[in-house]
Amino acid sequence: MAAASVGLAELGFVEAAPAWRLRSEQFPSKVGGRPAWLGAAGLPGPAGLACAQCGRPLAFLLQLYAPLPGRADAFHRGLFLFCCRTPPCCAGLRVFRNQLPRRNDFYAYDPPSEDPPPETGESVCLQLKSGAHLCRVCGCLGPKTCSRCHKAHYCSKEHQTLDWREGHKQACTQAGDLDSTVPDHSFLFPEFEIVIETEDEIMPEVVEKDDESEIIGSMGEAPEEELDSMAKHESREDRIFQKFKTKISLEPEQILRYGRGIAPIWISGENIPQEKEIPDCPCGAKRIFEFQVMPHLLNYLKADRLGRSVDWGVLAVFTCAESCGLGTGYTEEFVWKQDITDAT
């Protein structure tokens, strides 16, 4: 992903892609499936990926490959967003940043080949180059092991129970590679590649001006009572929601907007964070806006259930303005959720 120009957003869209394109060595931006971890050391542990509301393991939502030009220590840089999908909670959110220099312990110095590898099978890789084992269900750090076979790894008791029920009970004592027989646990979101295009910012401005001139023209001819009624109706929330709709109208399929340091677009006038509500990075630097997840992504997640399910109006991610380097580990950043129910 290129750095966004000042005030200009880059838009993300989902596309189907072969499995090999979404592996770590291709530095993908993607939705769903298991995380394609960037650095293979210092992964967030089960406590870091537990929902702060209900305590259950979070599900991987998406990741962005967002290197910083001119920063040797962030030649490779990834942002990883997780959410709770366990009803009735479905509320927890956490986001992590990881960055590496071009010369590192995990990847070749030269860019990866754009050709498919000789072996493009669907087997799941559940052990990183660092030696860390990953959970068979979610693909996050798996410090727990099956006490029977000592080969299957898990992040939590919940995921060990789920895997046991979905087939590990039968596969546990059988010979062979367990990674080739990982079942569909219905815990992961559907997997897609995120492709990036730069927004054309000229057309939406024209649309907004046309809308405003139409309103002004009609107001000049309206009686006083009607003007009073229009003024009451045209609340701040209405204006913000209309601006949101206008901004996305030319590219309604967008699932993400990226622009480090630009302003997010909000879906409602309610629940917009104040600067003091966005915590500083532990390094002492301010956090700035980097990207937002749009409500259209919900259409691809197949997350609808009876009762409460994953939902949002806007997910806005704020990251360290200095993109501080804390070794090869993963640094937690900040995500703000604006619910769609806040919208007018």
Disulfide bonds with the S-S distance in Angstrom:
none
